[in-house]
């Protein structure tokens, strides 16, 4: 139960989930538009309020209170205010010494080999 409470607090504080609390405003606004124009569909209501440019009219302030119409600055709270310079990456060229032979399996210590570990006991 405490974990659910913490997740809920995080979702409503750090994400746009708080916009879902404005769904009753969306429904009441749609009902009001439906009373004014009975031919309006849900798709046309969505197009008017979310796709088309928003004209400043009598219900402009109500339009701006709809969910996901204006977003709070929740995303900007956790971002740094200044972008730092990208780190400088130095590339070093590894020179191979031709005098040193490459390591081979014979160079591995013989006690570390698996066939040397599992042997019958010695007397």
Secondary structure as UniProt FT lines:
FT   HELIX           2..14
FT   HELIX           16..22
FT   HELIX           23..36
FT   TURN            38..39
FT   HELIX           42..46
FT   HELIX           47..51
FT   TURN            58..59
FT   HELIX           60..63
FT   TURN            64..65
FT   TURN            67..69
FT   TURN            73..76
FT   TURN            98..99
FT   HELIX           105..107
FT   HELIX           110..112
FT   HELIX           114..117
//
